[in-house]
Amino acid sequence: MKIAVLANSFWNIYNFRLGLIKSLKLKGHEIICIAPYDKYFEHLLNIGIECYDIKIDNNGMNPIKDLRLIYNYYQLLKVTSPSVVLSFTIKPNIYGNLSCRFLNIKTINNISGLGTVFINKNIVTRIVIELYKFTLAKSSVVFFQNSDDKDIFLDNNIVKSSKCSLLPGSGINTSFFSPVKKIENDYFVFLLAARMIWDKGIKEYFEAASIVIKKYKKVKFQLVGQIDSHNKASVPYNKIKEYVDNGIINYLGEASDIRPYLERADCVVLPSYREGVPRVLLEGISMEKPIIATNVAGCKETVIDGHNGYLCQVKDSNDLSIKMERMLNLSNKKRNSMGKMGRRLAIQKFDESIVFSKYSKAVDLAIKEM
């Protein structure tokens, strides 16, 4: 059976869906991937996965561009003729689904967080809701990564409850992200790893770090991630540089492998405004790192407050700084205990095998519906 995977970047597919793709290939399915070209296009080709480039304006609502995107999806899907489409992120979910309806192709959608459109509620939010209502109507399964997002779709009558299913995020390879003995330093390291957009809580991280560093000298605040200059919520480099120059933040750039940074960290921080289930927190707990995250949809699923980390209030730099100080002042024994509890949570609740099993069943269901 041929399955097409749609997303807003090959980076997304390679970093978040590669395990799923490999598991489906092992079951005998042929996989093709469709996304806008980036360097991960070549990475996927090199491991034998067929890839197709498509232009997507991920941050715009230009009707002409979006109509062209629908047409391009239609043409590509008509030529490649997949039996089932797995789609991720907003525009592939909406416009890819619409093209699939024209071609009578079965679809399985993944709502991997509601993003800026639902954080900053406006007329665009209303348009997206109506588009989702129409395009998800014929989906075989709609996966959600947390119950809050699922409830929003149900409350707004976007999708029927019979089509909904919950996933533990994108899942985590707990063998690949396994604990290693930390090299002890004479300073405490906080790590925030994410795309450099304000919605990830970058402002609050900067401000909380500014508070904490005045009280504690042996502490470092590291920042890892790509500067997404095409995103309207992008954090400009000069703002990052301002905090770097003031000795508050260490910006380490983009990382193709986050594990070395996690190994050196004492605590992983993500003060995001809203998520599906954030990958970096899963990576952190899988590597036995205590975490601090906001008490919002997606993030709160990864934290048992006071046991494997702390929850802080969203958009509250002062509360974040209090939780950072609390983490700093714990004994090594207590932090290690938190890390081990996080690891158990990763294995029991978030292991990628759970995701693979649910997708395998969803694909079987879609095939039966054909």
C-alpha positions as CSV (number, residue, x, y, z in Angstrom):
1,M,0.0,0.0,0.0
2,K,1.4,3.4,-0.9
3,I,1.2,6.1,1.8
4,A,1.9,9.8,1.4
5,V,3.2,11.9,4.3
6,L,2.5,15.6,4.1
7,A,4.0,18.3,6.3
8,N,5.1,21.9,6.2
9,S,8.8,21.0,5.9
10,F,11.1,18.0,5.3
11,W,12.8,19.1,8.6
12,N,9.5,18.3,10.4
13,I,9.2,14.9,8.7
14,Y,12.8,13.9,9.3
15,N,12.9,15.0,12.9
16,F,9.4,14.1,14.1
17,R,8.1,11.4,11.7
18,L,11.1,9.3,10.6
19,G,10.5,6.6,13.2
20,L,6.8,6.3,12.1
21,I,7.9,6.1,8.4
22,K,10.4,3.4,9.2
23,S,7.8,1.4,11.1
24,L,5.3,1.7,8.3
25,K,7.9,0.6,5.7
26,L,8.7,-2.5,7.9
27,K,5.0,-3.4,7.5
28,G,5.4,-3.4,3.8
29,H,4.0,0.0,2.9
30,E,5.6,2.2,0.3
31,I,6.2,5.8,1.6
32,I,6.4,9.1,-0.3
33,C,6.9,12.5,1.4
34,I,5.6,15.8,0.2
35,A,6.8,19.1,1.7
36,P,8.7,22.3,0.8
37,Y,12.3,21.7,-0.2
38,D,15.0,22.1,2.5
39,K,18.2,20.3,3.3
40,Y,16.4,17.4,4.9
41,F,14.9,16.5,1.4
42,E,18.3,15.1,0.6
43,H,18.6,13.3,4.0
44,L,15.4,11.4,3.3
45,L,16.4,10.6,-0.3
46,N,19.7,9.2,1.0
47,I,17.8,6.7,3.1
48,G,15.6,5.6,0.2
49,I,12.5,7.6,0.7
50,E,10.8,9.1,-2.3
51,C,10.3,12.9,-1.9
52,Y,8.5,15.6,-3.7
53,D,8.9,19.4,-3.4
54,I,5.8,21.6,-3.0
55,K,5.7,25.4,-2.3
56,I,3.8,26.4,0.9
57,D,3.5,29.9,2.3
58,N,3.4,28.7,6.0
59,N,2.8,32.1,7.5
60,G,0.4,33.7,5.0
61,M,-3.3,33.6,4.1
62,N,-3.0,34.7,0.5
63,P,-6.0,33.1,-1.3
64,I,-4.2,32.9,-4.7
65,K,-1.2,31.1,-3.2
66,D,-3.5,28.8,-1.2
67,L,-5.5,28.0,-4.4
68,R,-2.3,27.2,-6.1
69,L,-1.3,25.0,-3.2
70,I,-4.5,23.0,-3.5
71,Y,-3.9,22.6,-7.2
72,N,-0.3,21.5,-6.7
73,Y,-1.4,19.0,-4.0
74,Y,-4.0,17.7,-6.4
75,Q,-1.5,17.3,-9.3
76,L,1.1,15.6,-7.1
77,L,-1.4,13.2,-5.4
78,K,-3.0,12.4,-8.7
79,V,0.3,11.4,-10.3
80,T,1.7,9.5,-7.3
81,S,-1.6,7.8,-6.4
82,P,-1.3,7.0,-2.7
83,S,-4.0,5.0,-1.1
84,V,-3.7,6.8,2.2
85,V,-2.4,10.3,3.2
86,L,-1.0,11.1,6.6
87,S,-0.9,14.9,7.1
88,F,0.7,17.1,9.7
89,T,0.6,20.9,10.4
90,I,-2.1,23.3,9.4
91,K,-1.9,23.8,5.7
92,P,-1.2,20.2,4.8
93,N,-4.1,19.2,7.0
94,I,-6.4,21.6,5.4
95,Y,-5.4,21.9,1.7
96,G,-3.9,18.4,1.4
97,N,-7.2,17.0,2.8
98,L,-9.2,19.1,0.3
99,S,-7.2,17.7,-2.6
100,C,-7.7,14.2,-1.2
101,R,-11.5,14.7,-1.2
102,F,-11.4,15.5,-4.9
103,L,-9.3,12.4,-5.5
104,N,-11.2,10.1,-3.1
105,I,-8.0,9.4,-1.1
106,K,-8.3,8.3,2.5
107,T,-6.7,10.7,5.0
108,I,-5.4,10.5,8.6
109,N,-4.7,13.9,10.2
110,N,-2.5,14.9,13.1
111,I,-3.4,18.1,14.9
112,S,0.1,18.5,16.5
113,G,-0.7,21.7,18.5
114,L,-2.9,24.6,17.5
115,G,-0.1,27.1,17.1
116,T,-0.2,30.9,16.7
117,V,-3.6,30.9,14.9
118,F,-5.3,29.7,18.1
119,I,-3.1,31.6,20.5
120,N,-3.9,35.0,19.0
121,K,-7.6,34.6,18.3
122,N,-8.9,36.7,15.5
123,I,-10.7,36.5,12.1
124,V,-8.0,34.1,10.8
125,T,-8.9,31.7,13.7
126,R,-12.5,31.7,12.6
127,I,-11.5,31.1,9.0
128,V,-9.2,28.2,10.0
129,I,-12.0,26.7,12.1
130,E,-14.4,26.7,9.1
131,L,-11.8,25.3,6.8
132,Y,-11.0,22.5,9.3
133,K,-14.7,21.7,9.6
134,F,-15.1,21.2,5.9
135,T,-11.8,19.4,5.2
136,L,-11.8,17.0,8.2
137,A,-15.3,15.8,7.5
138,K,-14.2,12.9,5.4
139,S,-11.1,12.0,7.4
140,S,-10.7,8.4,8.6
141,V,-9.0,9.4,11.9
142,V,-8.0,12.7,13.4
143,F,-5.2,12.4,15.9
144,F,-4.7,14.9,18.7
145,Q,-1.6,15.2,21.0
146,N,-3.5,16.5,24.0
147,S,-7.1,16.5,25.3
148,D,-7.3,20.3,25.4
149,D,-6.9,20.5,21.6
150,K,-9.3,17.7,21.1
151,D,-11.9,19.4,23.3
152,I,-11.6,22.7,21.3
153,F,-12.3,20.8,18.1
154,L,-15.3,19.0,19.6
155,D,-16.7,22.2,21.3
156,N,-16.5,24.0,18.0
157,N,-18.1,21.1,16.1
158,I,-15.1,20.9,13.9
159,V,-14.9,17.1,14.0
160,K,-17.0,14.2,15.2
161,S,-15.9,12.5,18.4
162,S,-16.0,9.1,16.7
163,K,-13.1,10.2,14.5
164,C,-10.9,11.5,17.3
165,S,-8.0,9.7,18.9
166,L,-5.3,10.8,21.3
167,L,-1.6,10.3,20.8
168,P,1.3,10.9,23.3
169,G,2.8,13.6,21.1
170,S,5.1,12.4,18.2
171,G,6.5,9.8,20.6
172,I,10.1,9.4,21.7
173,N,12.7,6.8,21.0
174,T,13.7,6.1,24.6
175,S,16.7,4.0,23.4
176,F,18.1,6.8,21.3
177,F,17.4,9.4,24.0
178,S,18.8,7.5,26.9
179,P,20.4,8.7,30.1
180,V,24.2,9.2,30.2
181,K,26.4,10.1,33.1
182,K,26.6,13.9,33.2
183,I,30.0,15.6,33.2
184,E,29.9,17.7,36.4
185,N,30.6,21.4,36.0
186,D,31.0,24.1,38.6
187,Y,27.9,25.8,37.3
188,F,24.2,24.9,36.9
189,V,22.9,24.8,33.3
190,F,19.4,25.6,32.2
191,L,18.6,24.7,28.5
192,L,15.8,26.0,26.3
193,A,15.8,24.3,22.9
194,A,13.1,25.4,20.4
195,R,12.5,27.4,17.2
196,M,13.3,31.0,18.0
197,I,9.7,32.4,18.0
198,W,8.1,34.4,20.8
199,D,5.3,31.8,21.3
200,K,7.9,29.4,22.8
201,G,8.3,31.7,25.8
202,I,11.7,33.2,24.7
203,K,10.8,36.6,26.2
204,E,10.0,35.0,29.6
205,Y,13.1,32.9,29.5
206,F,15.2,36.0,28.9
207,E,13.5,37.9,31.7
208,A,13.6,35.1,34.2
209,A,17.3,34.5,33.4
210,S,17.9,38.2,34.1
211,I,16.3,37.9,37.5
212,V,18.1,34.6,38.5
213,I,21.6,35.5,37.3
214,K,21.6,38.5,39.6
215,K,21.3,36.2,42.6
216,Y,23.3,33.2,41.5
217,K,26.7,33.5,39.8
218,K,27.4,29.8,39.0
219,V,24.5,29.4,36.6
220,K,24.2,29.4,32.8
221,F,21.2,29.9,30.5
222,Q,21.7,28.2,27.2
223,L,19.5,28.7,24.1
224,V,19.5,26.3,21.1
225,G,17.4,26.6,18.0
226,Q,16.9,27.9,14.5
227,I,16.0,31.6,14.0
228,D,12.8,31.3,11.9
229,S,13.0,34.6,10.1
230,H,10.0,33.8,7.9
231,N,7.7,33.5,10.9
232,K,5.7,36.6,12.0
233,A,6.5,35.7,15.6
234,S,10.2,35.3,15.0
235,V,12.7,36.4,17.6
236,P,15.2,38.7,15.8
237,Y,18.8,37.9,16.2
238,N,19.6,41.4,17.5
239,K,17.3,40.7,20.5
240,I,19.1,37.4,21.2
241,K,22.5,39.2,20.8
242,E,21.4,41.8,23.3
243,Y,21.1,39.2,26.0
244,V,24.2,37.4,24.9
245,D,26.2,40.6,25.0
246,N,24.9,41.3,28.5
247,G,26.2,37.9,29.7
248,I,22.8,36.5,30.5
249,I,22.2,34.0,27.6
250,N,24.5,31.6,25.7
251,Y,23.1,31.2,22.2
252,L,24.4,28.0,20.7
253,G,22.7,28.2,17.3
254,E,20.8,25.4,15.5
255,A,21.5,21.8,16.4
256,S,21.1,18.7,14.2
257,D,21.5,16.5,17.3
258,I,20.2,17.9,20.6
259,R,21.6,15.1,22.7
260,P,25.0,16.6,23.5
261,Y,23.3,19.8,24.8
262,L,20.8,17.7,26.9
263,E,23.7,15.7,28.3
264,R,25.3,18.9,29.7
265,A,22.1,20.4,31.0
266,D,20.9,20.2,34.6
267,C,17.3,21.3,33.7
268,V,15.3,21.7,30.5
269,V,13.0,24.7,30.3
270,L,10.1,25.4,27.9
271,P,7.8,28.3,28.9
272,S,5.7,27.9,25.7
273,Y,2.3,29.5,25.3
274,R,0.7,26.3,23.8
275,E,1.9,23.1,22.3
276,G,0.8,19.7,21.0
277,V,3.3,17.8,23.1
278,P,6.7,19.4,22.8
279,R,9.4,17.1,21.5
280,V,12.2,18.7,23.5
281,L,10.4,18.0,26.8
282,L,10.0,14.4,25.8
283,E,13.7,14.2,24.9
284,G,14.6,15.8,28.2
285,I,12.6,13.5,30.4
286,S,13.8,10.5,28.4
287,M,17.4,11.5,29.2
288,E,16.5,11.8,32.9
289,K,16.5,15.6,33.0
290,P,14.1,17.5,35.3
291,I,12.0,20.0,33.4
292,I,10.2,23.3,33.9
293,A,7.3,24.0,31.6
294,T,4.2,26.2,31.5
295,N,0.9,25.0,32.8
296,V,-0.7,25.0,29.3
297,A,-2.0,22.4,26.8
298,G,0.7,20.1,25.6
299,C,3.4,21.1,28.1
300,K,1.5,20.1,31.3
301,E,1.1,16.6,30.0
302,T,4.9,16.0,30.5
303,V,5.2,17.3,34.0
304,I,4.0,15.8,37.3
305,D,4.4,19.0,39.3
306,G,7.0,18.6,42.0
307,H,7.9,15.0,41.0
308,N,9.7,15.2,37.6
309,G,9.8,19.0,37.4
310,Y,7.8,22.1,37.9
311,L,4.9,23.9,36.2
312,C,5.0,27.7,35.9
313,Q,2.3,30.2,34.9
314,V,2.2,31.1,31.2
315,K,3.7,34.5,30.2
316,D,4.9,35.0,33.8
317,S,8.6,35.7,34.0
318,N,8.6,36.1,37.7
319,D,6.9,32.8,38.4
320,L,9.4,31.1,35.9
321,S,12.3,32.6,37.8
322,I,10.8,31.3,41.1
323,K,10.6,27.8,39.7
324,M,14.2,28.1,38.3
325,E,15.5,29.1,41.8
326,R,13.6,26.2,43.3
327,M,15.3,23.8,40.9
328,L,18.7,25.4,41.6
329,N,18.3,24.9,45.3
330,L,17.3,21.2,45.2
331,S,19.9,18.7,46.3
332,N,21.6,16.7,43.5
333,K,19.9,13.6,45.0
334,K,16.4,15.2,44.6
335,R,17.1,16.4,41.0
336,N,18.4,12.9,40.1
337,S,15.2,11.4,41.6
338,M,13.1,13.8,39.5
339,G,15.1,12.8,36.4
340,K,14.5,9.1,37.0
341,M,10.8,9.7,37.5
342,G,10.7,11.6,34.2
343,R,12.4,8.7,32.5
344,R,9.8,6.3,33.8
345,L,7.1,8.6,32.5
346,A,8.7,8.7,29.0
347,I,8.8,4.9,28.8
348,Q,5.3,4.3,30.2
349,K,3.4,7.1,28.4
350,F,5.4,8.6,25.6
351,D,7.4,5.8,24.0
352,E,7.2,6.0,20.2
353,S,6.0,2.4,19.9
354,I,2.6,3.6,21.3
355,V,2.3,6.1,18.4
356,F,3.4,3.5,15.8
357,S,0.7,1.0,17.0
358,K,-2.0,3.6,16.8
359,Y,-1.0,4.7,13.3
360,S,-0.8,1.1,12.1
361,K,-4.4,0.5,13.3
362,A,-5.6,3.8,11.7
363,V,-4.0,2.9,8.4
364,D,-5.7,-0.5,8.5
365,L,-9.0,1.2,9.2
366,A,-8.5,3.6,6.3
367,I,-7.8,0.7,4.0
368,K,-11.0,-1.1,5.1
369,E,-13.0,2.1,4.3
370,M,-11.7,2.1,0.7
